[in-house]
Amino acid sequence: MARATSSSRFVVISPLHPFNLSFKRKSNNRLQILFHSSLHVSKNISNSNTMSNNPLIPNSSSIEIIGGACDSYLPVFKSLNRPYNPYPLVCWNRHVETIFASFFRSLPGVKFRRECLRTPDNGTVSLDWVSGDDLELPADSPLLILLPGLTGGSNDTYVQHFLGRARKNKWRVVVFNGRGCANSPVTTPQFYSASFTEDLREVVNHVKTRYPSSNLYAVGWSLGANILVRYMDEDFHKGFNNIYDQSLARGLRKIFKKHALLFEGIGGDYNIQLAANAKTVRDFDEGLTSVSFGFKSVDEYYFNSSSSNSIKHVHRPLLCIQAANDPIAPARGIPRDDIKENPNCILIVTPKGGHLGWVAGDEAPLGAPWTDTLIMEFLEHLERGRTET
């Protein structure tokens, strides 16, 4: 599939830096990106008085913002005029916030219409469209593709909350479920990975063909954001807390076992036994993922799969949101210098938030993540700019 034309828009929401695991070694659409992982506001300002006198810098000293695009995009975020107020009973600990958001955040219960898309290698991905959109929305409504995190899909709470917000603003939304995720069928002995962008290319081509009059955008969380940033350029690893590593490995094992017959007698460098009984994500990647995507080792796969190396090559608007205390995608891995030097990028880092938690703001503790308002402000700004031209 051909690369999207220079006229499409994408928004990525997720970690911009390597998605760390146990890494042992060191039309007229315009494409735009929104990357959501945590929040950081800082324009090389070291004096608090200077910060308070600068109308582009939020009043809350807990938020850091950097990026070559600060002057262009910071005024767009009206919600940053209010302080970041994490919910105290939950956000006192980054692990508590991450787990609380994962298990106790409300699920809006969106009704979907599923479309299965066959890829050139005979694989299958699932696109979940909101039921009734074809009847309720104009054909030229802005179109938003959502990419969930590892093992995630349209049934995740953070996906449905943001989807609902976009729908209220009359956006058409589709969730891209990776191979085997959200009960998507697996029709080849290959799942998906942090480095593989071809399925996304097929999805982009498909939705652009289906809605040629719509401006196209995308939002990705966690692994989905990594894939989206890499797609825009055409790294994933170092220190998962054991509880998250084991939980993600359990999800991968569950997907694998549903489709284990596809891998019987596959031979080669695969270690199917290791993947089927993986206790960590690294085990699964070593036994299956790295081999299926042609890497010589799991370390080579991790080294070559990070989106952080792509930031310097991004030539379209990119918003990155990161929590400073994210236990899965540590903020220390953010390529800050590349973001500062790129005139298309802006990074917002919140002091708290955990991993895809952000239990803060008016809807805390059970409602939408604090970041949703920020993301929608950015999307609406891009859409207004497109329609005005």
Buried (B, 14 or more C-beta within 10 A) or exposed (E): BEBBEEEBBBBBBBBBBBBBBBBEEEBEBBBBBBBBBBBBBBBEBEEEEEBEEEEBBBEBBBBBBBBBBBEBBBEBBEBBEEEBBBBEEBBEBBBBBBBBBBEEBEEBEBEBEBBEBEBEEEBBBBBBBBEEBEEEBEEEBBBBBBBBBBBBBBBBBBBBBBBBBBBEEEBBBBBBBBBBBBEBEBBBBBBBBBBBBBBBBBBBBBBBEBBEEBBBBBBBBBBBBBBBBBBBBEBBBBBBBEEBBBBBBEBBBEBBEEBEEEBEEEEEEBBBEBBBEBBBBBBBBBBBBBBBBEBEBBBEBBBBBBBBBBBBEBEBBBBBBBBBBBBBBBBEBBBBEBBBEBBBBBBBBBBBBBBBBBBBBEBBBBBBBBBBBBBBBBBBBBBEBBEEE
